Amino acid sequence: AYLRLAEDRFYHRYPCIVITAKGQPDVATRMFLRRLVTTLRIPVLGLVDSDPYGIKILSVYMTGSKNMSYDSAHLTTPDIKWLGVRPSDLDRYNLPDQCRLDMTEHDIKTGKELLQEDYIPKAWRKELELMVKTKKKAEIQALSSFGFQYITQEYLPRKLREGD
């Protein structure tokens, strides 16, 4: 997803920072993002897999990690927006069945644990509840089933236009 965004120069049409997750963000990455946001004053948008770990990664960017809570003021991006891929997007964008993956028991357990956390925003919680209920997840790459430029030419522009 990141390469597609870069190759299509998505940032020229929509001045923003798009985070695509590849595991838990380290301290240097979170500090760098915080610095970019305070300097450039442009929005930060999250584009992560539709699974509990995508939400967990976004929440670390937004509120920090429990282990580093003493330094969260310098490491968080509280205004990060979750664009997708959201569980509600699976039906809303008619994602093909072969792109919808069954959640493992561990995925479901992680999702339920996240629902118990205070730091999960209400809108994210609603999506997480849907995910746990349907027991379905999807990767960002599932959007490329509609074409290799779908994510930058259709999906993200529509999400931004609709304020979703």
FENKA-V996557 format. One record per backbone hydrogen bond with DSSP energy under -0.5 kcal/mol. CO is the residue of the C=O (numbers start at 1). NH is the residue of the N-H. If there is no record, write none. Layout:
# FENKA-V996557
co=CO nh=NH
co=CO nh=NH
This chain:
# FENKA-V996557
co=1 nh=5
co=2 nh=6
co=3 nh=7
co=4 nh=8
co=5 nh=10
co=6 nh=9
co=9 nh=12
co=9 nh=13
co=10 nh=13
co=10 nh=14
co=14 nh=16
co=16 nh=18
co=17 nh=19
co=17 nh=45
co=18 nh=20
co=19 nh=47
co=23 nh=22
co=26 nh=30
co=27 nh=31
co=28 nh=32
co=29 nh=33
co=30 nh=34
co=31 nh=35
co=32 nh=36
co=33 nh=37
co=34 nh=38
co=35 nh=39
co=36 nh=40
co=36 nh=41
co=37 nh=41
co=43 nh=17
co=43 nh=45
co=44 nh=81
co=45 nh=19
co=45 nh=47
co=46 nh=83
co=46 nh=84
co=47 nh=21
co=49 nh=51
co=50 nh=138
co=51 nh=54
co=51 nh=55
co=52 nh=56
co=53 nh=57
co=54 nh=58
co=55 nh=59
co=56 nh=60
co=57 nh=61
co=58 nh=62
co=59 nh=63
co=59 nh=64
co=60 nh=64
co=61 nh=77
co=66 nh=69
co=68 nh=71
co=69 nh=72
co=71 nh=74
co=71 nh=75
co=72 nh=75
co=72 nh=76
co=77 nh=80
co=81 nh=46
co=81 nh=83
co=84 nh=48
co=86 nh=89
co=86 nh=90
co=87 nh=90
co=88 nh=92
co=89 nh=93
co=90 nh=95
co=91 nh=94
co=96 nh=99
co=96 nh=100
co=97 nh=100
co=99 nh=101
co=101 nh=137
co=104 nh=108
co=105 nh=109
co=106 nh=110
co=107 nh=111
co=108 nh=112
co=109 nh=113
co=110 nh=114
co=111 nh=115
co=112 nh=116
co=113 nh=116
co=114 nh=117
co=117 nh=120
co=119 nh=121
co=121 nh=125
co=122 nh=126
co=123 nh=127
co=124 nh=128
co=125 nh=129
co=126 nh=130
co=127 nh=131
co=128 nh=132
co=129 nh=133
co=130 nh=134
co=131 nh=135
co=131 nh=136
co=135 nh=103
co=137 nh=101
co=138 nh=50
co=139 nh=142
co=140 nh=143
co=141 nh=144
co=142 nh=145
co=143 nh=146
co=144 nh=147
co=147 nh=150
co=149 nh=153
co=150 nh=154
co=150 nh=155
co=151 nh=156
co=154 nh=158
co=155 nh=159
co=156 nh=160
co=157 nh=161
co=158 nh=162
co=159 nh=164
co=160 nh=163
